[in-house]
Amino acid sequence: MQWVRTTALVAGAGLLAGGAEAQTKQQVTGPVATYWMSAQTQTGFGAMGGGGGGPSMGAMMGAMMGGGGSNVSKTLNLQLGTSRTPTGEPTAEHLPPAALRAGQSLPLVTPRRTPEKPEAYHLPENYKPKGKMLIYWGCGEHAKAGQPIVIDFAKVAAGQMPPGLAALSAQFGTSMKPPSPSRNTTYGEWPNEKTRTSVPGAGSLVGDHLIRGTYTPEIKFALAAQQDFLGPLNLTKNLVNASGSGQIAWNAVSNAEGYLATAVGASSDETVVMWSSSEVQASGFAMPDYLNSADIQRLVASKALMAPTTTTCTIPVEFTKAAPQAMVQLAAYGGETNISYPPRPSDPKVAWNIDWTLKVRYKSLTGGMLGMEMPGMGGDDDGDARRGDAQGGQQGKSPFGVPGVGGAILKGLGGRLPGL
């Protein structure tokens, strides 16, 4: 019976240890307020909207005809959520450092809640979807075995799922849930319908910040240089090799923790063609807008993201042949800054009553037509074109003889950008 007593003693010790742990477990309350700042740097097509998100049509067409490809813009989205209910109209504002160059006050407006009316959508009678989607992945001269995954829309509608489709829907990163009207008692955001002041390319987050309002505790913090917007991401090489494969290269962005390249194009037979630099059989297009550092490290280790030391990628010839005209986008992910106030007490017996938490998340984007030089991309236009020719590439050359990338879009993609 010795083993019975030993087991009982071990079990008893475990209960005592568990009880001691429960007694020393720190009590945590809050936070009362949660504040998120989403900071994005954009060059290429993405920078043509003047800091307000996507590019404007006029700016895009200007770039297609040969102008304005080297702009830098910055997008900042602010979201404040709290558990408090104001006595009157909810008001809040963010007082940024002068270095942001976006004004002395950014009003955080609470959107008016209106009943959502579901949109009625009816497919035409006897509708049969047409077309296909081809999906490639991985950097290299040639696509690896098992590519592409072919999604025939008519077959999918009939219940015939292609092999590999499940892997494409795999979740890349942790689901991020910023403040929102549905998750918080009171919510405010910027930009909003009242003010859409843009952040200029030279704007900076470095300095002292203050958030105050009728429904939030005062939030004061300072951001250092390493917590600023990511630097501009630029394609230093964007050409089609003599073999037909695509070749892109870019500058290393300080504080970037991982990169992802994607491309999308279309053929004339209603086929959409997609590619991502992920070495994992999963769709890089499912990557969340932002990633935390833990997810970035995991995705770099699995080669779903390119390492921060990587600055070049070859796009397989199978993709470029299937989509002679394609849009390419490159993203640099920069992790997060997280601050809580007050700081956590070191003594577990002292309760941690959190007033507020702050999350700043970062990314930098660039993009353009694959094989089409953007002015200012890597030096003078003629010099870049010469470098492309010297390497056996076709940089800066429209396959239809139409100046700029406008011809590639209008003729190669039928006037549309699939998937964008």
N, C-alpha and C positions, 0 to 999 in steps of 0.2 A: 504493500500500500504506500510505499515511499513516494512513488510517482504521483499519487493522488495528492499528498500533502504538498509536494513541490509545485504541482499545477495550481493548487489553491493559493499558495503563497505568491506565485507569479501573478495570478489573476488579481489577488488583493493588492499587490504592489501597483499593478496597472491602474486599478480604480483609485488608489490614493494619488498616483501621479496625475491621473485625469482630473481629480478633484482640485489638486493644487494648481493645475494649469487653468482650470475654469476660474479659480479665485483670482489669478493674476492676469486674466485676459482683459485687455484694455477696453473700456467703454468708449464707443465712438458715436458721435451724433453729427448730423448735417451731411453734406454742406447746405447752408441756406441758399447760396447762389452758386451757379455753375456758369463759367464764361469760356467760350471757345472762339479762337481767332484762327481762321484758315488763310494762310499766306501763300500766294502763288505768283511766280515769276514767269513771264511768257515772252518768247521771241518767235520770229517766223509768222505764219498765218495767225497764230494765237494772239499775237501782240497788236493786231490791227483793229481791235475794238476799243482802244484807248483806255484800258483798265476796267472795262465793264463786263468782261466775260469773253464771249466768242467774237470773232472778227465780224466787222460790218461788211455788207456786200460791196459797198463802194471801195473800201480799203482793199478787199480781196481782189477785186477786178483791177485796181491800180497796181497791185503786186503782180498780177498775172501779165500785165502789159509791161512789166519791167521796172517797177518802182517800189521803194519802201519796204525792203525785206529785212532790214537790220534793226528795226525798232525794238525797244524793250518796254513792256508795260507790266504793271503789278496789280493783282487783284486781291483785295482783302475783304473777307466776309466775317462779320461779328455777330455772335449769337449769345444772348444772355437769358438764362432761365432761373427763376427763384421759386421758393415755396411761400412767398409772402403775397398778400393781396393788398394793394394800395387803397387808401380811403377814397381817393378820387381817381381822376384819369391817370393811368400809369405813364410815367415819364422817366427816361434815363438817358444818359449821354456818356460817351467815351471821350476823354480829353487826352489826345495823343501827344507825343513829343513833337516839337517843331520840325524835326527831321523827316517826319512822315510826309509833310508838304500837302496835306489833305484838308487843311483848315484847323481852327482852334477847337472845334467840337464836332463829334460825329453822333448825331441823335439816333438812339436805339428805339425805333418805333415799334409799338405793339400792333400787329396786324389785326384788323377787325374781322371777327369770326362771322362767316356767312355760311348758311347751310349748303353743303355740297350736293349738287344735283348730278347724279350719274348720267354720263353722256350715252345717248342711245346710239348704238353702232350695229348696223345690220349688214352682213355680207350679201352681195347680189345672189339672187336665186340661181342654184346650180353652179355656184362659183367653184372653180378648181384652181388652186394656187399653181403658179408656174415658176420655173427657175430653179437654180441650185446655188449652194454655197460651198466653196472649197476652202478648207482651213489647213494652213501649214504652220510650222513652228520650228524654232531653233536657228542659230547662226551657222552659216557654212555655205560652201559653194553649191552643194546639193542637199536636197531634203532627205532626211533619214527614212529608213524603211517604214512602211505603214502610213505614209502620207500621200495625198491629202485625205482628210476625212471629208467625205462627200455627203452633204445634206441636200437631198432632193425634196423640195417643199411639198410636192404632190404626194410623195410616198409617206412623208411624215404626217401629212393630213389624213392619210389612210391608215395610220397607226404603225407604219413600218419604220422603226428607228434604226439609223445606221450604227455600225460598230464604232465604239469610241466616243459616242455622244455623251455618255455619262461623265467621262473624264473632263469634257469641255465645260461642264457645269459645276465642276468642283470649286468649293469656296477657297479663294486665295488667302484673304486676310480676315482678321477679326472684324465683326460687324461693329461699326462705330455709330454711336447714338448721340448726336449733339443735342443741345437744348432745342426745344420745339414747343409750340402751343399745346400739343397733346401730352407732352411729358412733364410740363411745368405749370404751376399755378398761374404765373405771370411770365410773359416772354417778350423780348424786344430784339430787333435785328437792324443791321446796317450792311449794305445799302438797302433802301426801301423806297416806297412810292413818293416820299417827301424829299429825299435827298439822295443823289447818286454821284456825289463828288468822287472823281477817280483819283487813284494813287499814281503819281507820275513814276516814270522809270527810275528816277533817282531817289524816290521815297525810301525811308528807312524806319524800322521799328525800334531802333536803338534809342534808349532813353527812358524817362519816367512816364508811366501811364496811370490814369485815374478814371475809374468808372463809378458813377454815382447816379442816384435816382430815388424815386418815391417807393420803390418796391425791392430795393437791393441794399445789402450792407455796402459800405464804401470799399472798393477794390483798388488797392494801390500796389504797384509793382514796377520793377525796372527790368528792361531787357538789355543784355550785353551784345557785343558784336557777333558772337557765335550763335545768338538766338535771333538774328535778323533774317530777312528774306533770303532764300537761296540766291546765288549769283545767276546771271543769264546762262542759259544752255544754248549753244550754237552748233550747227552742223558745220564742221570744218571740211568735210568731204561728203559729197552726195552725187554719185555717178553710177552709170551702168558699165560694168566691165566688158571687155571684148568678148568674154565667154557668155555674156548675157545676164550674169548675176548682178545684184545690186551691191553697192559698197557705200557704207556710211561711216563717218567718224565724227567725234565731237570733243569739245574741250572738257577737261575734268572740272567739275563744280565743287568748290569747297563746301564741306559739311554734307555732301550728298552721300547716302548710305547704300544706294542701289539704283540701277537704271533698267528701264524697259522700253524697247522699241516695238512699234506696231506699224502695220501697213495694210491698206485696204484699197482694192481696185475692182474693176468690173470688165467683163468681156462683152462682146456684142450679142451673145446668145443668152442674155438674162442670167448670167452667172456672176455672183459676187465672190470675190477672192480675198481672203484674209490671212494675215501672217503675224506672228509675234516672235520676239527673240527668246521667249521661254524655252528652255531645253526640256521642260516637263510637258507631257501630253495633256495640256489644259489650256483653256483660252485666256490669253493675256488680256483680252478685251473685258474679262470679268473682274479685272483688278479694281479694287475700290479707288475712289478719288485720292484718298490719303491712307497712309499706313503708319502704324506705330513702329517703334524701333525693334521691338521683339519680333514682330511679323517680318520686318525687312530682313533681319538677320537670318530668320528661318528660311525665307524665300531665296535669299542669296545662297545659303548653304545647299538648298535643293536645286539651285540653278533655274528657278522660276524667274528670278531677277538676275541681271548681270551685276557683277561685283563693282564696288566703287572705283576700283583700279582699271576697269575695262573702259576703253574709249573708242572701240571700233567693232563693227559687225558686218558680216557678209550676208546678204539676203539671197536665199537659194534661187538658182536659175529657174527651177520649176515654178516658183511663184511669179517671177517677172515675165515668164513666157505666158502664163495663164492670165496675168494682168499687166499688159504692156504699159499702162498708165495707172499709177497708184499714188495715193497720198501716204506719206510716212510721218509718224509722230514719235517723238522721243520724250520720255519722262524721267526726271531725276527725283527720287524720293528722299526727304530729309528728316524723317522721324518727327519727334515732338519735343516741346518744352512743357513740363508739368510743375505747377506751383500750388501749394495749399497754404491757407492761413487760418488760424495760427499754425506754426510748425508743430509737428507731432511731439508731445512730451516724451522724454526718454524714460520716465517712470511709468510703468504699465498700470500703476494704481491711480494715476491721475487721468481723468477722462479727457478725451480729445474731442472738443466741440468745434467742429469745422465751420467757420464763417463762409469761406468761399474757396473754390478751386478754379484754376486756370489751365487751359490747354491751348498751346499754340502748335499748329501742324504746318508742314512745309512741303512744297514741291515746285519744280521748275520744268517748263515745257517748251518744246520747239517743234516745228514741223514744216512740211512743204511737199511739193511733188517730187517723187523719187526720180533722181537723175536730172532734175532741173535746178540750175543754180539760182539762188536767191541773191539779189544785189547785196554786197557787203558781207556775204556769208563767211568768206575766209580771206579777204583781201580785195584787190582790184578785180573787176569782172573779167577783163581780158586775161589777167594772170591766172585766175582760177580755171578759165576755159582751157588755157594752154596746159595747165597741170593735168586736167582731165584727159586731154588728147594724148599727152605724153605717157599716161598710164594705160592707154588703150581704151579709155572710157568714152562716153558720149555726153559728158556734162554740158548743160546749157543748150542742148539741141532738141528742138521739138520734132517728134517723128512725123508730124503732119505739116511742117513748114509754117505753122502759125506762130507768131512771136509770143514768147513767154509761155507760161504754163496754162494760159487760157485755152489754147488749142487742145492741149491734152485733156482738159476737163470737158470741153464742149464736144469733142469728137470721140475721145476714148471712154468717157463715163456718161455720155449722153446727157450732159448738163446737170448731172447729179453726183453727189458724193455719198455712195452707199455706206451705211453704218455710222455716219457722222451727223 
